[in-house]
Every structure is written in structure tokens, then in C-alpha cells.
Amino acid sequence: MVQLDFIVMIVFALLIFAIGLTFTRMSSKNGNAFFEAGGETPWWINGLSLFVSYFSAGTFVVWGSIAYSSGLVANAIQLTMAISGLIVTLFIAAKWKRTGVATAAEYIGKRFGSKEKQFYTYMTLLLSLFTTAAVLYPVGKMVYVATPFTLNQCIIGIGLIIVLYTAAGGLWAVLVTDVVQFVVLSAAVLIVIPIAFGHIGGVSHLIKEAPKDFFKPFNQDYTFGFMLAFIVYQTFYIGGNWSYVQRYTSVSNEKNARKVSGLFTVLYLVSPVIWMLPPMIYRIINPNLQGLESEGAYMMLIQKVMPAGLIGLVLAGMISATSSKANTTINMAATVFAQDIYKKLIRPGATEKEVILMARFFTLLFGIGTILVAIWIPSAGGIVEVVLSTASIAGGALFAPIIWTLFSKRQTGLSVVTATVTALVINLFLKVLSPVLWDLKLNRTLETILGMGIPLAMLLAFELYYLIHHKVSPEVLEMEKMKAGETKKLDPALHLAAAEQNRFGVRVIGVSLSALGIGISALGYVSSSHRATVMGVGGLIFLVALLILNASRPQKKALSL
């Protein structure tokens, strides 16, 4: 990398941080703005945010590493996410909106009670430390590969940037930066792929030089059974992860909640074909990466084929997209702590401004914890091991019971907590103690099947038991009674405030993208090669920005729904 690349990265980081500061004033005055983004955000913004925050969790390092080593297997793994997204669209997203809650924690409190709510809050915050660290680590890894800094320095620096702009602007800052990051990511990949294919001599050369079985969708580690179990896990995660629940509940109605996950599904149906090509191409250029070296395949390709200036742009796109998942989870953690722990348990009489201040404080505290866990990841066997092990141990145990209760009136606090604790204990034992005590280590497929199967089997057993004994959860009856007694009135002031927030948020997106389009076009103009490709992408982004700015005018009400 040269000086121009670092300048591009710094300018983009300043743009993202400026977006967070833009929403600081709005979110400081209004807890509804900080925690729910007004409660009526445009579905397409939430859908893009859901896609980018989920897509970025490990695409470039986790799945990129698998794409380099195993080829089409990485595409098959990501296709399971589109299938899971479709299931969420058809059956789960609207259910969350129908509950009338703002967060998953609020739902658990109403559905079961305060003790169960506290239990799942603490467990989810603990899990979020690891899932967010598993996102922060790839960001640091990519910067480390491309710069002279150490891995730990990269993790700390990027982590602090993410924490600061998330603390500043709340959910609206997260949503808007996610959209901007989606555009940067798309621009980066559109530029990289044709240049990379040109470097190796075209698609035919990739097919000709690829290793044996490189284009098979399954292998010994990632079998068809693993893919089926992973679909179940992804359904629980997309439909039940507390960060993503906010995307379904912060839109105006159930139809828009379905559109959020529907857009996610469409994008994930198309994206794996495109996103996994760079590390697969790099396997042809350099087939000698060993062990954890393959985690850097994506960035190594960028450095190999891209001219000065554009390396910084592509790296900024990868960093920003991967960072999106981190800021989403950190915002969720801050929301849960401020509203469900601080206000409900520590200071019930806290003012709204005090709650927002504590949310920002916890954002900083949680961010520091995330940075420390991210630094630990190489000692745990690398990012692929941490991501898939966390999924099998805790994904089904924490999210499956809550999603089940969206469809069942029989499950109680006892049944869901028992299913969660039992699954966690068994999965942890098989992962940590079994290899030491009995020299028994499960393969990836069996580990994932048990991780999803144990909580489902227990929930089914409880369901049948309650059915036989004709038992319905009393909390469900109370919840339905309260909902039936509510007269849902639209507060005109809140509705107008939400509409204004929407227009303001869309305008910020338009202005940010126009600046981005101009910047990319300028990079193309000064580039020593591929000028037409880069300037064309920049011009397209600028055109989209103008359309968004025009649509954000007050008379265009469609985008406010």
C-alpha cells in the first residue's frame, strides 16, 4: 500500500464517523430515536442493514478462507443463508412485529417474566462478546495483511472507531452507515472481479487450473448433513438474534417486516456467486497458503492486482462491511443494558437522557471487552473454528426456544430455560471436556446437528407434555389479555417525528453516497489503469445518490413508510 491508499481509508473512516455525529443530536433528545430509530424506518434501509451486518460477519476472512481452500463449498454454505432468510420471511419476521415489542428482551419479559428476561439478557450479552469479536478480528486481519501495523494494533484501532460512532448516533447511525457500507462494498467488488479475472486470463483459466473437487458443493468437512443443520442454525440466528429482531420491529407494519427479510433473502441468493470469486481466483495465483494464512487470501489478491489508491478503496469497503456486524451487535447490547438492566433493575426512576448516557457508556465498555476477546481468537484456533463452534454451542440453545414460543402458547419459562441450559451444558461438554477426558472429538457435521437438535428435541418433549396435560402458559393468556385491552392509537407527534427522522436519514444517505461517488470517480481519474471501470462505478453511485436525494423530499411519502 502507498500513501494514497491510506488517505482513502482515513477519509472513508472520517465519513463514517461523521454520520454517527450527524445523528448525535437527534438521538440524545429522544430515546425512541436512539433505540428504535423512530419505530417507522423505511424497510429497504432495514433490509440493506440486515444484509450487510449479517453478510459481513465473516465473508472476507471466514468464508473467504474456506473459498480459497475448498472452492464452491463456501458458496454452498452461504446459499443456506438465503434459504434460511426465506423461511424467516415466510414465517418469523411478521411474528416479531405482531408482538408489539421493540426488542427481543422486552418480548421475553412479557412472555415469561423478569427472571427469564434477566437470564436470557445475560446469556445473550455474553454470546455477543464472542460474536462481535469474531467480526472485529477479520477487520483487524485485513488491515494487518495490507499495512505495516501489528494485528493487535489493527484490532484496537478499528474497534475504537466502531465503538465511538455507534455510541454517538444510536440505531439510526448504524442503519445509515450500513447502507453506505453496502454501496462501498458493492463498488469494491465490481471493480476487483474483472481486474482479477484479467490477471489470470479469464474464467476459463480459473476452471482449468482449479484443484480437483474445487467446484463441488460439499466435502468431507462440510457435508450435505452439515448444510441442512446449518440452515436450521441460520434460521434461528436470522430470526432470533436480538440485533436482527430490531430490524423487524423498527418498521411500521408486518408487511414491511417481511420485506426486510425478503430483501435480505434476494441479496443473499445472488451475492455468494460474486463475493467468493476473489479468494477462489487467488488460489490459482498462489496455491501455497497454509493454515491460518488462508484467512488473508482476499486481501492478498487485492494487493496483487489493484493499482495504488484503489487498494485503499477496496480495503475500506471490506472493513466497513465487516464492521457493520460489530456496530449492529454493540448497539443491541447497549440497548438491552440501558433499557432492560439499568432502567428496570438498577435505577427505575432514571430519566430518558440518563438512560441514553448509560447506553453510550456501556457501548464503550462492551467495545473494550470485544477488543480483548478479538485479540484472543488466534489462540483459540483461528476465526473459522471460533465462528462455527460458537454457532453450534450457543446458536440453537439461545435462539431456538424464543422463536418456538412465537408459535406456541404452551411453552413456559421453565421449559425454555431448561432447554437452553441443557443444550449449552451438553454442547460445551462435548466441545471442551470430551476431547480431553475420552479423546472424543466430534466432526463439524455432528457438532452442528447436535447443537441444533438438542434444544429442539427438548422443546418438542415439553410441547407434547403440555399438550397431553392440556396446559397453556398463564403468561401467554395474560399477554393476550393486555394486548386485547390496548387501544392502539397513533400519536400524531410521534408519527411526524418518525417521518422527519426518516427523511433526514434518507437525506444523509443521499449526501454520503454523492460524496462517495465523486470520490471514487476522482480515484479512477488519477488511477494509472482501469480508469473507465472505476469512474463508471463512481458515476453510477452518484446517479443513485441523486435519485435518493430527490426521493427524500417531503412530498415523496412512499419512502417514509
C-alpha distance (Angstrom), angle and dihedral (degrees) to the residues before:
residue distance angle dihedral
M1 . . .
V2 3.79 . .
Q3 3.79 132.9 .
L4 3.81 93.5 -86.9
D5 3.81 91.0 58.4
F6 3.80 91.6 54.1
I7 3.81 90.6 47.9
V8 3.81 90.6 53.0
M9 3.81 91.3 50.2
I10 3.81 92.8 47.9
V11 3.81 92.9 48.5
F12 3.80 91.4 50.2
A13 3.82 91.8 47.8
L14 3.82 88.9 52.2
L15 3.82 90.2 50.2
I16 3.81 91.8 53.4
F17 3.80 92.4 46.2
A18 3.82 90.4 48.1
I19 3.81 89.7 55.9
G20 3.79 89.5 55.9
L21 3.80 91.1 50.1
T22 3.82 90.2 48.1
F23 3.80 90.2 64.3
T24 3.81 96.3 40.6
R25 3.80 95.3 93.4
M26 3.80 94.0 46.2
S27 3.79 95.0 48.0
S28 3.80 94.5 43.1
K29 3.80 91.7 60.4
N30 3.78 97.4 43.5
G31 3.80 128.9 41.8
N32 3.80 88.9 -164.4
A33 3.80 88.2 60.7
F34 3.81 94.5 46.6
F35 3.81 97.9 45.3
E36 3.83 104.4 27.5
A37 3.84 104.3 17.8
G38 3.80 88.3 -122.6
G39 3.81 95.8 -50.0
E40 3.82 94.0 -101.5
T41 3.79 105.0 71.5
P42 3.83 118.5 159.1
W43 3.80 110.0 -90.3
W44 3.80 94.2 -132.1
I45 3.81 91.1 58.0
N46 3.81 91.0 50.5
G47 3.80 90.9 45.1
L48 3.80 93.5 52.3
S49 3.80 89.7 44.3
L50 3.81 91.2 51.6
F51 3.80 91.3 49.1
V52 3.80 96.5 46.8
S53 3.80 95.2 43.1
Y54 3.82 91.4 48.6
F55 3.78 97.1 36.7
S56 3.76 93.2 51.3
A57 3.79 96.2 53.0
G58 3.79 92.0 99.1
T59 3.77 109.7 -25.7
F60 3.77 98.5 122.5
V61 3.78 99.4 37.6
V62 3.83 108.2 18.4
W63 3.80 101.5 36.8
G64 3.81 90.6 24.9
S65 3.80 88.5 59.9
I66 3.81 90.6 50.7
A67 3.83 91.0 46.1
Y68 3.80 90.1 54.1
S69 3.81 93.1 47.6
S70 3.81 102.5 34.3
G71 3.81 107.0 16.6
L72 3.80 117.3 -155.1
V73 3.81 92.0 21.4
A74 3.81 87.9 81.2
N75 3.82 90.2 56.0
A76 3.80 90.8 50.0
I77 3.81 91.2 51.3
Q78 3.80 91.1 52.2
L79 3.80 92.2 45.9
T80 3.82 87.1 63.2
M81 3.81 86.6 63.8
A82 3.81 91.4 58.6
I83 3.81 90.2 50.6
S84 3.80 90.4 49.4
G85 3.80 90.2 47.2
L86 3.80 89.7 55.1
I87 3.81 90.8 51.9
V88 3.81 90.2 50.6
T89 3.81 90.3 48.5
L90 3.79 93.6 51.8
F91 3.79 100.3 40.8
I92 3.82 117.1 8.9
A93 3.83 116.2 33.1
A94 3.81 96.1 65.8
K95 3.81 90.5 44.7
W96 3.78 89.8 62.4
K97 3.79 92.7 50.7
R98 3.81 90.3 47.0
T99 3.81 91.3 59.2
G100 3.81 89.2 68.6
V101 3.81 93.3 -136.2
A102 3.79 128.9 128.8
T103 3.81 97.4 -145.4
A104 3.78 139.4 21.8
A105 3.81 88.9 -116.7
E106 3.80 90.6 58.4
Y107 3.81 89.8 51.3
I108 3.81 92.9 51.0
G109 3.80 90.3 50.3
K110 3.80 92.5 52.4
R111 3.80 95.3 39.8
F112 3.82 98.7 46.3
G113 3.80 113.5 3.2
S114 3.79 143.0 -99.1
K115 3.82 97.6 -64.6
E116 3.79 93.9 54.2
K117 3.79 89.3 44.4
Q118 3.80 91.3 54.1
F119 3.81 91.6 47.0
Y120 3.80 94.5 52.3
T121 3.80 91.8 40.9
Y122 3.79 92.8 56.6
M123 3.81 93.2 42.7
T124 3.80 93.0 47.9
L125 3.80 92.8 48.3
L126 3.81 89.3 51.1
L127 3.80 91.5 49.3
S128 3.80 90.2 46.6
L129 3.79 90.4 59.0
F130 3.81 89.4 61.8
T131 3.81 97.8 39.2
T132 3.80 92.1 49.0
A133 3.80 91.8 45.9
A134 3.80 88.2 50.5
V135 3.81 86.3 59.6
L136 3.79 97.8 41.9
Y137 3.80 91.6 52.0
P138 3.85 94.2 60.8
V139 3.81 90.0 50.0
G140 3.78 90.6 53.3
K141 3.80 90.8 44.0
M142 3.81 93.0 55.6
V143 3.79 93.3 48.3
Y144 3.81 89.9 45.1
V145 3.81 92.0 54.3
A146 3.81 91.9 50.7
T147 3.82 101.8 39.1
P148 3.82 139.7 48.5
F149 3.82 92.1 -113.4
T150 3.81 123.7 108.4
L151 3.80 120.2 -105.9
N152 3.80 92.9 -110.9
Q153 3.81 92.1 49.6
C154 3.81 89.9 52.6
I155 3.82 92.9 48.6
I156 3.81 92.5 49.4
G157 3.81 95.1 45.8
I158 3.81 96.7 47.3
G159 3.81 91.1 41.6
L160 3.80 92.7 55.9
I161 3.82 92.4 49.4
I162 3.82 91.7 51.9
V163 3.80 92.9 46.9
L164 3.80 94.6 48.5
Y165 3.81 98.3 52.2
T166 3.82 92.3 41.6
A167 3.81 90.5 51.9
A168 3.79 90.5 48.5
G169 3.79 103.1 53.2
G170 3.81 111.2 18.5
L171 3.81 123.4 -150.9
W172 3.81 96.2 -21.3
A173 3.82 90.1 56.3
V174 3.81 89.1 50.3
L175 3.82 93.4 49.0
V176 3.81 95.6 47.6
T177 3.79 95.4 44.7
D178 3.81 88.5 48.8
V179 3.82 90.5 57.6
V180 3.81 92.0 47.2
Q181 3.80 90.1 47.3
F182 3.81 90.7 50.4
V183 3.80 90.2 55.9
V184 3.81 93.3 46.6
L185 3.79 90.8 48.7
S186 3.81 92.6 49.1
A187 3.80 91.5 47.8
A188 3.79 91.7 49.0
V189 3.80 94.4 51.1
L190 3.82 93.1 44.1
I191 3.79 87.9 55.9
V192 3.81 97.5 42.4
I193 3.82 101.7 48.5
P194 3.84 100.7 59.6
I195 3.81 90.9 42.9
A196 3.82 91.4 49.7
F197 3.80 93.1 48.5
G198 3.78 89.3 49.2
H199 3.79 89.2 53.3
I200 3.83 94.2 57.1
G201 3.80 97.0 36.8
G202 3.80 102.2 -98.4
V203 3.81 140.7 -63.4
S204 3.79 93.2 -55.0
H205 3.79 90.6 60.8
L206 3.81 91.1 52.7
I207 3.80 90.1 53.4
K208 3.80 93.1 44.5
E209 3.81 98.2 47.3
A210 3.81 99.3 37.9
P211 3.82 117.5 116.8
K212 3.79 121.0 -103.0
D213 3.83 114.0 -73.3
F214 3.83 90.2 10.1
F215 3.81 90.8 132.4
K216 3.79 98.0 46.4
P217 3.84 114.8 110.0
F218 3.82 95.6 -140.7
N219 3.79 136.6 40.0
Q220 3.80 139.9 170.9
D221 3.81 94.5 -74.0
Y222 3.80 98.1 37.3
T223 3.78 105.6 40.7
F224 3.80 130.7 173.1
G225 3.81 87.7 -99.1
F226 3.80 90.0 54.6
M227 3.81 90.2 52.1
L228 3.82 92.0 52.3
A229 3.80 91.8 48.8
F230 3.80 89.7 46.0
I231 3.81 90.4 54.5
V232 3.80 87.9 56.9
Y233 3.80 91.1 48.4
Q234 3.82 93.4 47.1
T235 3.81 90.2 50.2
F236 3.79 90.6 54.5
Y237 3.79 91.9 44.4
I238 3.81 98.5 45.9
G239 3.79 91.8 41.1
G240 3.79 99.9 38.5
N241 3.80 110.3 26.7
W242 3.78 105.6 117.5
S243 3.81 92.7 -132.8
Y244 3.79 92.0 56.0
V245 3.80 94.7 43.2
Q246 3.82 85.9 67.9
R247 3.80 88.6 61.3
Y248 3.82 90.8 58.3
T249 3.81 97.1 41.7
S250 3.82 99.2 44.4
V251 3.83 94.7 64.7
S252 3.80 123.6 87.1
N253 3.82 102.6 -107.6
E254 3.81 147.1 -1.5
K255 3.79 94.0 -92.0
N256 3.79 90.7 57.4
A257 3.81 90.4 46.7
R258 3.82 88.1 58.7
K259 3.80 89.9 47.6
V260 3.80 89.9 55.3
S261 3.80 93.6 59.0
G262 3.81 90.7 34.7
L263 3.80 91.4 60.8
F264 3.80 88.7 47.0
T265 3.82 89.4 53.6
V266 3.80 95.0 49.9
L267 3.80 92.8 48.3
Y268 3.79 92.5 47.7
L269 3.78 90.8 49.0
V270 3.80 90.2 59.9
S271 3.79 105.6 28.6
P272 3.85 103.2 68.2
V273 3.80 90.9 62.7
I274 3.80 89.0 58.0
W275 3.80 105.6 31.1
M276 3.81 97.4 52.8
L277 3.80 96.3 51.8
P278 3.85 97.9 85.2
P279 3.84 97.6 60.0
M280 3.82 89.7 41.6
I281 3.80 89.2 53.0
Y282 3.80 90.8 48.2
R283 3.81 89.3 56.9
I284 3.82 85.9 66.6
I285 3.81 93.0 47.4
N286 3.81 95.8 45.5
P287 3.83 116.8 10.5
N288 3.81 94.6 171.3
L289 3.82 104.6 83.5
Q290 3.79 112.0 127.8
G291 3.82 133.7 -161.4
L292 3.80 114.8 -30.7
E293 3.82 90.6 -1.1
S294 3.81 88.7 86.1
E295 3.83 88.5 67.4
G296 3.81 87.0 75.1
A297 3.83 97.1 48.1
Y298 3.81 94.3 106.7
M299 3.79 94.2 53.7
M300 3.80 93.1 41.3
L301 3.80 89.5 58.8
I302 3.80 91.3 50.3
Q303 3.79 91.7 52.8
K304 3.78 90.6 46.7
V305 3.80 100.5 53.1
M306 3.81 109.6 19.8
P307 3.82 125.4 89.4
A308 3.81 123.6 -126.9
G309 3.79 115.1 -69.1
L310 3.78 93.7 22.1
I311 3.81 91.2 69.8
G312 3.79 88.1 62.1
L313 3.81 90.9 48.2
V314 3.80 94.0 51.1
L315 3.79 92.5 44.4
A316 3.81 90.1 49.1
G317 3.81 89.2 52.1
M318 3.79 92.8 50.2
I319 3.79 93.2 45.2
S320 3.79 93.4 47.5
A321 3.79 94.5 47.8
T322 3.77 92.4 47.6
S323 3.80 90.9 45.2
S324 3.80 89.4 55.9
K325 3.79 92.4 74.8
A326 3.79 90.5 50.6
N327 3.80 95.5 51.5
T328 3.81 90.8 46.3
T329 3.80 92.7 54.9
I330 3.80 94.3 41.2
N331 3.82 90.2 52.4
M332 3.81 90.1 49.9
A333 3.80 91.9 49.2
A334 3.81 91.5 49.9
T335 3.81 91.1 48.5
V336 3.80 92.9 50.4
F337 3.80 93.4 46.4
A338 3.80 95.5 46.7
Q339 3.80 98.7 42.9
D340 3.79 103.8 29.1
I341 3.80 103.8 31.7
Y342 3.80 109.3 22.0
K343 3.81 99.9 36.4
K344 3.80 97.6 33.7
L345 3.82 100.9 38.1
I346 3.80 111.0 16.0
R347 3.83 106.4 32.8
P348 3.82 113.1 6.9
G349 3.80 90.1 174.7
A350 3.81 95.3 54.6
T351 3.79 116.7 134.9
E352 3.79 121.5 -120.9
K353 3.81 92.2 -107.2
E354 3.80 90.4 50.8
V355 3.82 91.1 51.4
I356 3.82 90.8 51.2
L357 3.81 90.2 48.3
M358 3.81 90.3 52.5
A359 3.81 90.1 48.0
R360 3.79 89.1 55.9
F361 3.80 91.8 46.3
F362 3.81 91.4 50.7
T363 3.81 89.7 47.9
L364 3.81 88.3 60.6
L365 3.82 92.9 43.9
F366 3.80 93.8 47.1
G367 3.80 90.3 46.1
I368 3.80 91.6 56.1
G369 3.81 90.2 51.1
T370 3.79 90.2 49.5
I371 3.81 91.6 52.0
L372 3.81 91.2 52.4
V373 3.82 92.9 50.3
A374 3.83 91.0 47.0
I375 3.80 90.1 54.8
W376 3.84 88.2 53.5
I377 3.84 96.0 53.5
P378 3.85 98.6 90.7
S379 3.81 88.6 56.2
A380 3.83 89.1 54.9
G381 3.81 93.9 60.1
G382 3.79 102.2 -84.7
I383 3.77 136.9 -67.6
V384 3.83 99.0 -66.8
E385 3.80 91.2 54.9
V386 3.81 93.5 46.9
V387 3.83 95.6 46.8
L388 3.81 97.2 47.2
S389 3.81 94.7 39.5
T390 3.81 92.0 50.5
A391 3.80 89.1 49.5
S392 3.80 94.4 51.5
I393 3.81 95.7 42.5
A394 3.80 101.7 43.8
G395 3.81 110.8 8.2
G396 3.78 98.9 80.3
A397 3.80 94.1 31.2
L398 3.81 94.9 57.7
F399 3.80 104.8 30.8
A400 3.82 106.0 31.8
P401 3.84 96.2 65.2
I402 3.81 93.3 51.7
I403 3.81 94.2 47.1
W404 3.82 89.3 48.0
T405 3.81 89.9 57.7
L406 3.81 91.1 57.4
F407 3.81 85.5 70.6
S408 3.81 102.0 30.9
K409 3.80 131.6 67.7
R410 3.79 92.7 -172.3
Q411 3.80 104.7 65.0
T412 3.80 114.8 99.7
G413 3.77 135.3 -164.1
L414 3.80 88.7 -97.3
S415 3.80 93.7 53.9
V416 3.81 98.0 47.1
V417 3.81 95.5 43.6
T418 3.81 90.6 46.5
A419 3.81 91.0 50.8
T420 3.81 91.4 48.4
V421 3.81 96.9 46.5
T422 3.81 94.0 43.9
A423 3.80 92.8 49.7
L424 3.81 92.7 46.8
V425 3.81 93.3 49.1
I426 3.82 94.8 47.3
N427 3.81 94.2 44.0
L428 3.81 93.2 47.2
F429 3.80 91.0 47.8
L430 3.80 92.5 51.0
K431 3.81 92.0 46.0
V432 3.81 101.6 41.7
L433 3.82 111.3 18.9
S434 3.79 104.7 27.2
P435 3.84 94.8 66.3
V436 3.82 90.0 49.9
L437 3.81 99.4 42.8
W438 3.80 101.6 36.2
D439 3.81 103.9 11.5
L440 3.81 86.5 -117.9
K441 3.80 115.5 144.0
L442 3.80 120.1 174.7
N443 3.78 120.1 -134.7
R444 3.80 119.7 -119.3
T445 3.81 94.6 -97.9
L446 3.81 96.9 50.1
E447 3.80 91.7 42.5
T448 3.81 91.0 55.4
I449 3.82 94.6 43.1
L450 3.80 92.1 52.3
G451 3.79 91.5 44.2
M452 3.80 90.3 57.9
G453 3.80 98.9 30.2
I454 3.81 101.3 53.4
P455 3.83 97.9 60.6
L456 3.82 91.6 40.8
A457 3.81 92.1 51.3
M458 3.79 91.5 50.3
L459 3.79 93.3 47.0
L460 3.80 90.2 49.9
A461 3.81 90.4 50.5
F462 3.81 91.5 51.5
E463 3.81 90.8 45.5
L464 3.81 92.0 54.0
Y465 3.80 91.9 45.0
Y466 3.81 92.4 52.0
L467 3.80 90.7 44.1
I468 3.80 92.5 53.3
H469 3.80 90.5 48.7
H470 3.83 92.6 44.2
K471 3.78 91.7 -123.7
V472 3.79 125.0 161.1
S473 3.80 121.7 -174.2
P474 3.83 109.3 -101.6
E475 3.82 89.4 -146.1
V476 3.81 89.5 60.9
L477 3.78 91.4 52.7
E478 3.81 90.5 48.7
M479 3.80 91.3 47.2
E480 3.81 91.6 50.8
K481 3.80 90.8 46.8
M482 3.79 91.9 52.6
K483 3.79 91.8 46.6
A484 3.80 92.2 49.2
G485 3.79 90.1 51.3
E486 3.76 93.4 51.6
T487 3.77 117.6 98.2
K488 3.74 103.3 -151.8
K489 3.77 106.8 -142.4
L490 3.75 123.8 178.6
D491 3.78 110.2 -125.7
P492 3.83 103.5 -139.3
A493 3.80 92.2 -153.5
L494 3.81 93.3 52.3
H495 3.80 91.2 44.4
L496 3.80 92.0 51.7
A497 3.81 90.7 45.9
A498 3.81 90.9 51.0
A499 3.81 91.1 48.1
E500 3.80 90.9 51.1
Q501 3.81 90.6 48.0
N502 3.80 88.9 52.1
R503 3.80 92.9 51.1
F504 3.79 91.2 45.8
G505 3.82 92.2 48.2
V506 3.81 92.6 48.8
R507 3.82 90.6 48.0
V508 3.81 90.1 52.3
I509 3.81 88.6 51.7
G510 3.81 90.6 50.2
V511 3.80 94.4 48.5
S512 3.82 92.3 45.1
L513 3.80 92.8 49.7
S514 3.80 92.6 47.1
A515 3.81 89.5 54.3
L516 3.79 88.9 46.1
G517 3.81 92.7 50.7
I518 3.79 92.0 49.9
G519 3.80 91.0 47.6
I520 3.82 94.4 50.3
S521 3.81 90.9 46.8
A522 3.81 89.4 51.6
L523 3.81 90.2 50.7
G524 3.78 89.5 51.9
Y525 3.79 91.3 49.7
V526 3.82 93.5 54.7
S527 3.80 94.0 38.7
S528 3.78 118.1 114.5
S529 3.81 91.6 -139.7
H530 3.82 143.1 13.0
R531 3.80 89.3 33.1
A532 3.81 96.3 152.7
T533 3.82 93.8 50.2
V534 3.79 94.4 50.1
M535 3.81 95.9 42.8
G536 3.80 90.2 47.1
V537 3.80 91.5 54.9
G538 3.82 90.5 46.3
G539 3.80 91.7 50.3
L540 3.80 91.5 49.8
I541 3.82 91.1 52.7
F542 3.82 91.0 49.5
L543 3.81 90.5 51.4
V544 3.82 91.1 50.9
A545 3.82 88.9 49.2
L546 3.81 91.3 54.9
L547 3.81 90.8 50.8
I548 3.81 90.9 50.4
L549 3.81 92.3 48.8
N550 3.79 90.4 50.2
A551 3.81 91.1 48.9
S552 3.82 91.6 51.1
R553 3.78 93.1 66.7
P554 3.84 113.3 116.3
Q555 3.80 94.7 -111.0
K556 3.80 90.4 59.4
K557 3.80 97.8 79.3
A558 3.79 98.6 163.5
L559 3.78 94.3 84.6
S560 3.81 91.6 53.7
L561 3.77 93.1 64.4
